[in-house]
Amino acid sequence: MAGLCKIAKSLDFSVSGSDINENELTRSLENEGVSIYYSHASKNVKNASAVVYTSAIKKSNIELETANLLGILTLTRAEFLQMISKKFPKSIAISGCHGKTTTTAMVSDILLTAKLDPTIHIGANWDRIDGSARLGESEFFVTEACEYNRSFLALTPYVSAILNIDFDHPDYYYDYEDIFSAYDEFSHKATSCVLTTPSIKAKLSSKKKVVTCGLTTECFYHGENIINKEGKYGFTLYRGKNKLGKIQLNILGEHNLTNAIFAAAICDIVGVPFTAIENSLSLFSGLSRRLELVHNQKQLTIYSDYAHHPTEITKTISAVLPLSKPIIAVFQPHTYSRTKYLLNQFKTSFSGIDKLIIYNTFSAREEYSKDGSAKTLFDSINHPDKHYFDTETDMQSYLAKVVTSENILLFLGAGDVDKFAKNFAKL
């Protein structure tokens, strides 16, 4: 929402918004001239021409009820995103349960490097655009496409990508087949082509042109001659049998190897020269909360990562293992439903770390559930050195006693655990 707010402001709309808490994002918006109300009230929307709301807002919300009563146009976040994106002939929408934010940033970075002046909408702060959104003046619009609540089905992009499909959001989707059906429908939305993996392509019903990407030669765009330099990967990119050139990444993680192949493929398809692709990806240093290096002084290394799904946790831990330092991981579960339904996967996601700390659940939109609580997760994990905390004060006190200059300290989760990482880095 913050990104859409910034784009709307850049388009000279008068913009205001409501949130229940003041935070870094709201302060940033206020600095840009956006009026923020720190409560939900009827008076906040009475002068609005349109009210845009997220899937976290219930129909009983006072502002939404007031807008409907007064006949004010109401739009979901996805509907508003589509209103913006349809103004751009070459919109690019990147979906996937994992990696879409990083891949969206990679595509955006390549287009910026190629001086193609894209409009950008990303679900994280990125230093290169000083936030999560940028208004450009070209035909290109790059956005990540969120699968929650099937919201990405509002989009009709020129090019789309499905990086991967995993079961998630059990508060909305019933099972893997249910979430796959949403992605399958999304694959029909692109007007040009869809990029995905061979295994997903085999199951899609889409009659659109489907282009495969990955690490095997069966993929149309693929990487060969893969090298690992202390966790940062290099590869040779191929389009079919045609060698495009070598790329050396500047960020950790094998998962980012696949993200980079997708980003390079998308940009090659829309006509970006390989030199711009290679130059961009060789310098791309990531973005907020995606293996973000929060602190690296006196030999102590602190990372903050958005990983909140078992697959993401496993890949993030794997990304820092080549650094060959003892790892202390702090994990804050995000929503009770996710923890409950993916409990067996979570239990096996923390192998390779030396000390595990589980912190109280970030509930987001949900009510407490013992079966999906952080304490239930903690009790179910078989780890020789595990600890549970309910308060930041107690957790930070413990960390201050046990963390040494030889450690990697890894903060994981989609809640406010990032704040804990930055607070500890100040100690």
C-alpha positions as CSV (number, residue, x, y, z in Angstrom):
1,M,0.0,0.0,0.0
2,A,2.8,2.4,0.8
3,G,4.2,2.0,-2.7
4,L,0.9,2.6,-4.4
5,C,0.4,5.6,-2.1
6,K,3.7,7.1,-3.3
7,I,2.9,6.4,-7.0
8,A,-0.6,8.1,-6.6
9,K,1.1,11.1,-4.9
10,S,3.6,11.3,-7.7
11,L,0.7,11.4,-10.1
12,D,-0.6,14.5,-8.3
13,F,-3.5,12.9,-6.5
14,S,-4.3,14.2,-3.0
15,V,-3.6,11.2,-0.8
16,S,-4.3,10.3,2.8
17,G,-4.3,7.1,4.7
18,S,-5.1,5.3,8.0
19,D,-3.0,3.0,10.1
20,I,-3.3,1.9,13.7
21,N,0.4,2.3,14.4
22,E,3.1,4.9,13.5
23,N,6.1,3.3,11.8
24,E,8.9,3.9,9.5
25,L,6.7,3.6,6.4
26,T,4.0,6.0,7.7
27,R,6.7,8.6,8.7
28,S,8.2,8.3,5.3
29,L,4.8,9.0,3.7
30,E,4.2,11.9,6.0
31,N,7.5,13.4,4.9
32,E,6.3,13.2,1.3
33,G,3.2,15.2,2.1
34,V,0.7,12.3,2.7
35,S,-1.8,12.9,5.6
36,I,-1.8,9.8,7.9
37,Y,-4.5,9.2,10.5
38,Y,-3.5,6.9,13.4
39,S,-7.0,5.5,13.9
40,H,-9.9,4.5,11.7
41,A,-12.8,6.9,11.8
42,S,-15.6,8.1,9.5
43,K,-14.3,11.6,9.2
44,N,-11.1,10.3,7.6
45,V,-12.9,9.3,4.3
46,K,-15.7,11.8,4.0
47,N,-13.9,14.1,1.5
48,A,-12.4,11.2,-0.5
49,S,-13.1,10.5,-4.2
50,A,-12.0,6.9,-3.7
51,V,-11.1,4.6,-0.9
52,V,-8.5,1.8,-1.4
53,Y,-8.3,-1.0,1.1
54,T,-6.2,-4.1,1.7
55,S,-7.4,-7.7,2.2
56,A,-6.7,-7.2,5.9
57,I,-9.6,-4.7,6.2
58,K,-12.9,-6.3,7.2
59,K,-16.2,-5.2,5.6
60,S,-17.2,-3.9,9.0
61,N,-14.4,-1.4,9.1
62,I,-15.9,2.0,9.9
63,E,-14.1,3.8,7.0
64,L,-15.2,1.2,4.5
65,E,-18.7,1.3,5.8
66,T,-18.8,5.1,5.6
67,A,-17.4,5.0,2.0
68,N,-20.1,2.6,1.0
69,L,-22.8,4.6,2.8
70,L,-21.8,7.8,1.0
71,G,-21.4,6.2,-2.4
72,I,-17.7,6.8,-2.5
73,L,-15.8,4.5,-5.0
74,T,-14.1,1.6,-3.1
75,L,-11.3,-0.4,-4.6
76,T,-9.2,-3.3,-3.3
77,R,-5.5,-2.8,-3.4
78,A,-5.3,-5.1,-6.4
79,E,-8.0,-3.3,-8.3
80,F,-6.1,0.0,-7.7
81,L,-2.9,-1.6,-8.8
82,Q,-4.5,-2.7,-12.0
83,M,-5.9,0.8,-12.6
84,I,-2.3,2.1,-12.5
85,S,-0.7,-0.8,-14.4
86,K,-3.0,-0.6,-17.4
87,K,-1.7,2.8,-18.2
88,F,1.6,1.2,-19.2
89,P,1.7,-0.9,-22.4
90,K,4.6,-3.1,-21.1
91,S,3.6,-4.0,-17.6
92,I,5.5,-6.9,-16.0
93,A,4.0,-8.8,-13.1
94,I,6.1,-11.2,-11.1
95,S,4.4,-13.8,-8.9
96,G,5.5,-16.8,-6.8
97,C,5.3,-17.9,-3.2
98,H,9.0,-17.1,-2.7
99,G,11.4,-14.7,-4.4
100,K,9.0,-12.3,-6.1
101,T,10.2,-9.2,-4.3
102,T,13.8,-9.8,-5.1
103,T,13.1,-10.7,-8.7
104,T,10.9,-7.6,-9.1
105,A,13.8,-5.5,-7.8
106,M,16.3,-7.3,-10.1
107,V,14.1,-6.6,-13.2
108,S,13.6,-3.0,-12.1
109,D,17.3,-2.6,-11.6
110,I,18.1,-4.0,-15.1
111,L,15.6,-1.6,-16.7
112,L,17.1,1.3,-14.7
113,T,20.6,0.3,-15.8
114,A,19.4,0.2,-19.4
115,K,18.0,3.8,-18.9
116,L,14.4,2.6,-19.7
117,D,12.9,4.7,-16.9
118,P,10.3,2.2,-15.5
119,T,7.6,2.8,-13.0
120,I,8.2,0.4,-10.1
121,H,6.1,-1.1,-7.4
122,I,7.9,-3.5,-4.9
123,G,6.9,-5.0,-1.6
124,A,10.0,-3.8,0.3
125,N,12.1,-0.7,0.7
126,W,15.0,-0.5,-1.9
127,D,17.7,2.1,-1.5
128,R,18.1,2.6,-5.3
129,I,14.6,4.1,-5.5
130,D,14.5,5.4,-1.9
131,G,11.5,3.4,-1.0
132,S,9.2,0.8,-2.5
133,A,7.9,2.7,-5.5
134,R,9.0,4.9,-8.3
135,L,7.1,6.8,-11.1
136,G,8.9,6.6,-14.4
137,E,7.9,8.1,-17.8
138,S,8.4,5.1,-20.1
139,E,6.0,2.3,-21.2
140,F,7.4,-0.1,-18.6
141,F,5.7,-0.9,-15.3
142,V,7.2,-3.5,-13.0
143,T,5.2,-4.9,-10.1
144,E,5.2,-8.0,-7.9
145,A,1.9,-9.9,-8.0
146,C,0.6,-11.2,-4.7
147,E,-1.3,-14.4,-4.6
148,Y,-3.0,-13.8,-1.2
149,N,-6.8,-13.7,-1.6
150,R,-6.2,-14.3,-5.3
151,S,-5.5,-10.6,-5.6
152,F,-3.1,-11.0,-8.5
153,L,-6.1,-12.0,-10.7
154,A,-7.0,-8.4,-11.1
155,L,-3.9,-7.8,-13.2
156,T,-3.6,-8.1,-16.9
157,P,0.2,-7.7,-17.5
158,Y,2.1,-7.8,-20.8
159,V,4.6,-10.3,-19.4
160,S,4.1,-12.4,-16.2
161,A,6.2,-14.8,-14.3
162,I,5.4,-17.6,-11.9
163,L,8.7,-18.3,-10.1
164,N,7.3,-21.2,-8.0
165,I,4.2,-22.5,-6.3
166,D,4.1,-23.7,-2.7
167,F,1.2,-24.1,-0.2
168,D,0.8,-21.0,1.9
169,H,-1.9,-18.7,3.3
170,P,-3.9,-21.5,4.9
171,D,-6.3,-18.9,6.2
172,Y,-7.4,-18.5,2.6
173,Y,-6.4,-21.5,0.5
174,Y,-7.6,-25.0,1.3
175,D,-4.6,-26.9,0.0
176,Y,-1.9,-27.0,-2.7
177,E,-4.5,-27.7,-5.4
178,D,-6.4,-24.6,-4.4
179,I,-3.5,-22.3,-4.5
180,F,-2.3,-23.9,-7.8
181,S,-5.7,-23.1,-9.3
182,A,-5.1,-19.4,-8.6
183,Y,-1.7,-19.4,-10.3
184,D,-3.2,-21.4,-13.2
185,E,-5.8,-18.6,-13.6
186,F,-3.1,-16.0,-13.3
187,S,-1.2,-17.6,-16.2
188,H,-4.1,-16.7,-18.5
189,K,-3.8,-13.0,-17.7
190,A,-0.6,-12.1,-19.6
191,T,-1.1,-10.7,-23.0
192,S,2.3,-11.7,-24.3
193,C,3.9,-14.6,-22.5
194,V,4.3,-16.3,-19.1
195,L,7.7,-17.4,-17.7
196,T,7.8,-20.4,-15.3
197,T,9.5,-23.7,-14.5
198,P,9.1,-26.8,-16.6
199,S,7.3,-28.6,-13.8
200,I,4.7,-25.8,-13.4
201,K,4.3,-25.5,-17.2
202,A,3.4,-29.1,-17.5
203,K,0.4,-28.6,-15.2
204,L,-0.8,-25.2,-16.5
205,S,-4.0,-25.0,-18.6
206,S,-2.9,-21.7,-20.2
207,K,-2.7,-21.5,-24.0
208,K,-0.5,-18.4,-23.8
209,K,3.1,-18.7,-24.8
210,V,4.9,-20.3,-21.8
211,V,8.7,-19.8,-21.6
212,T,10.6,-22.0,-19.1
213,C,13.4,-20.8,-16.8
214,G,15.7,-22.6,-14.5
215,L,19.0,-24.5,-13.9
216,T,18.5,-27.4,-16.2
217,T,19.1,-27.5,-20.0
218,E,15.4,-28.4,-20.6
219,C,14.6,-24.8,-19.7
220,F,14.6,-22.3,-22.6
221,Y,16.5,-19.8,-20.4
222,H,18.9,-21.6,-18.2
223,G,22.2,-21.3,-16.4
224,E,25.3,-23.4,-17.0
225,N,28.8,-23.5,-15.7
226,I,27.6,-22.6,-12.2
227,I,30.2,-21.5,-9.7
228,N,29.9,-20.7,-6.0
229,K,32.2,-18.0,-4.6
230,E,31.6,-18.1,-0.8
231,G,27.8,-18.3,-1.3
232,K,27.6,-15.8,-4.2
233,Y,26.9,-17.6,-7.5
234,G,28.0,-17.1,-11.0
235,F,26.7,-18.7,-14.2
236,T,26.6,-18.6,-18.0
237,L,23.1,-17.6,-19.3
238,Y,21.7,-19.4,-22.3
239,R,18.6,-18.6,-24.4
240,G,17.9,-22.0,-25.9
241,K,21.3,-23.1,-27.4
242,N,22.5,-19.5,-27.7
243,K,25.0,-18.4,-25.1
244,L,24.2,-14.9,-24.0
245,G,27.1,-14.4,-21.5
246,K,28.5,-14.8,-18.0
247,I,26.9,-13.3,-14.9
248,Q,28.4,-13.1,-11.4
249,L,25.9,-12.2,-8.7
250,N,26.7,-9.9,-5.8
251,I,24.2,-11.4,-3.3
252,L,24.2,-14.6,-1.3
253,G,22.1,-17.6,-1.9
254,E,21.4,-20.4,-4.5
255,H,17.8,-19.3,-4.5
256,N,18.9,-15.9,-6.0
257,L,20.6,-17.8,-8.8
258,T,17.1,-18.8,-10.0
259,N,15.7,-15.4,-9.3
260,A,18.4,-13.9,-11.5
261,I,17.7,-16.2,-14.4
262,F,14.1,-15.2,-14.4
263,A,14.9,-11.5,-14.2
264,A,17.4,-11.8,-17.0
265,A,15.0,-13.8,-19.1
266,I,12.2,-11.2,-18.6
267,C,14.5,-8.4,-19.6
268,D,15.8,-10.2,-22.6
269,I,12.3,-10.9,-23.8
270,V,11.4,-7.2,-23.7
271,G,14.5,-6.2,-25.6
272,V,17.1,-5.2,-23.0
273,P,20.7,-5.7,-24.2
274,F,22.7,-8.4,-22.4
275,T,25.3,-5.9,-21.3
276,A,22.8,-4.0,-19.2
277,I,21.5,-7.3,-17.7
278,E,25.0,-8.4,-16.8
279,N,26.1,-5.0,-15.5
280,S,23.0,-4.7,-13.3
281,L,23.0,-8.2,-11.8
282,S,26.8,-8.0,-11.1
283,L,26.2,-4.9,-8.9
284,F,22.7,-5.6,-7.5
285,S,23.1,-5.7,-3.7
286,G,19.6,-6.7,-2.6
287,L,16.9,-4.8,-0.7
288,S,15.4,-4.4,2.7
289,R,14.8,-7.6,4.7
290,R,16.0,-9.9,2.0
291,L,19.2,-11.2,3.6
292,E,19.8,-7.6,4.5
293,L,23.1,-7.0,6.1
294,V,22.1,-5.0,9.1
295,H,25.5,-5.0,10.9
296,N,29.0,-6.1,10.0
297,Q,31.4,-4.6,12.5
298,K,33.9,-6.1,15.0
299,Q,33.5,-9.4,13.2
300,L,29.8,-9.7,14.3
301,T,27.5,-10.1,11.3
302,I,23.7,-9.5,11.6
303,Y,21.2,-10.3,8.8
304,S,17.5,-9.5,8.7
305,D,15.4,-11.7,6.3
306,Y,11.6,-11.8,5.6
307,A,11.6,-15.6,5.6
308,H,8.4,-16.8,7.2
309,H,7.6,-20.0,5.3
310,P,9.6,-23.2,5.9
311,T,10.9,-23.2,2.4
312,E,12.2,-19.7,2.8
313,I,13.8,-20.4,6.2
314,T,15.7,-23.4,4.8
315,K,17.0,-21.4,1.8
316,T,18.0,-18.4,3.9
317,I,20.0,-20.6,6.3
318,S,21.6,-22.4,3.4
319,A,22.6,-19.0,2.0
320,V,24.7,-18.1,5.0
321,L,26.2,-21.5,5.8
322,P,29.1,-21.0,3.3
323,L,30.3,-18.1,5.5
324,S,31.5,-20.8,8.0
325,K,30.5,-19.0,11.2
326,P,28.3,-20.2,14.1
327,I,24.7,-19.2,13.4
328,I,22.2,-17.9,15.9
329,A,18.7,-17.7,14.4
330,V,15.8,-15.7,15.8
331,F,12.5,-16.7,14.3
332,Q,9.2,-14.9,14.8
333,P,6.3,-16.9,13.3
334,H,3.9,-15.0,11.2
335,T,0.2,-15.8,11.7
336,Y,-1.2,-18.7,13.8
337,S,-2.8,-20.4,10.8
338,R,0.5,-20.7,8.9
339,T,2.3,-22.2,11.9
340,K,-0.5,-24.7,12.6
341,Y,-0.9,-26.0,9.0
342,L,2.8,-26.0,8.2
343,L,4.0,-27.2,11.6
344,N,5.7,-30.4,10.4
345,Q,7.6,-28.4,7.8
346,F,8.7,-25.8,10.3
347,K,10.0,-28.5,12.6
348,T,12.7,-29.5,10.1
349,S,13.5,-26.0,8.7
350,F,16.3,-25.0,11.1
351,S,19.0,-27.6,10.5
352,G,22.5,-26.2,10.2
353,I,22.1,-23.5,12.9
354,D,23.9,-23.6,16.2
355,K,21.4,-21.9,18.4
356,L,17.6,-21.3,17.8
357,I,15.4,-18.6,19.4
358,I,11.7,-18.7,18.8
359,Y,9.9,-15.4,19.6
360,N,6.2,-14.8,20.2
361,T,4.0,-14.9,17.1
362,F,3.3,-11.9,15.0
363,S,-0.5,-12.4,14.7
364,A,-1.2,-9.9,11.9
365,R,-4.9,-10.3,11.1
366,E,-5.6,-13.4,13.3
367,E,-6.9,-14.3,16.7
368,Y,-4.8,-16.4,19.1
369,S,-4.6,-20.1,18.5
370,K,-2.7,-22.4,20.8
371,D,-2.3,-25.0,18.0
372,G,-0.6,-22.4,15.9
373,S,1.3,-20.6,18.6
374,A,5.0,-19.9,18.7
375,K,5.2,-21.9,21.9
376,T,3.7,-24.9,20.2
377,L,6.2,-24.6,17.5
378,F,9.0,-24.3,20.0
379,D,7.9,-27.4,21.9
380,S,7.7,-29.4,18.6
381,I,11.2,-28.6,17.3
382,N,14.0,-31.0,18.1
383,H,17.0,-28.8,18.5
384,P,19.8,-29.2,21.1
385,D,20.1,-25.5,21.9
386,K,16.7,-23.8,21.6
387,H,15.1,-20.9,23.6
388,Y,11.7,-19.2,23.7
389,F,10.9,-15.6,24.6
390,D,7.7,-13.6,24.9
391,T,9.3,-10.1,25.2
392,E,11.9,-8.3,23.3
393,T,13.6,-7.1,26.5
394,D,14.2,-10.7,27.7
395,M,15.3,-11.8,24.3
396,Q,17.7,-8.9,23.8
397,S,19.2,-9.5,27.3
398,Y,19.8,-13.1,26.5
399,L,21.4,-12.3,23.1
400,A,23.7,-9.8,24.7
401,K,25.0,-12.5,26.9
402,V,25.5,-15.2,24.3
403,V,26.4,-13.5,21.1
404,T,30.1,-13.2,20.3
405,S,32.1,-11.5,17.5
406,E,32.4,-14.9,15.8
407,N,28.6,-15.3,15.3
408,I,26.2,-14.8,12.4
409,L,23.0,-13.5,14.0
410,L,20.0,-14.1,11.7
411,F,16.6,-12.5,12.3
412,L,13.8,-14.3,10.4
413,G,10.2,-13.4,9.9
414,A,7.6,-11.1,8.3
415,G,6.5,-9.4,11.5
416,D,8.4,-6.7,13.5
417,V,11.4,-8.9,14.1
418,D,13.3,-6.6,11.7
419,K,13.0,-3.9,14.4
420,F,14.6,-6.3,16.9
421,A,17.5,-6.9,14.5
422,K,18.2,-3.2,14.2
423,N,17.7,-2.5,17.9
424,F,20.3,-5.2,18.8
425,A,22.7,-3.8,16.2
426,K,22.7,-0.6,18.2
427,L,23.8,-2.2,21.4
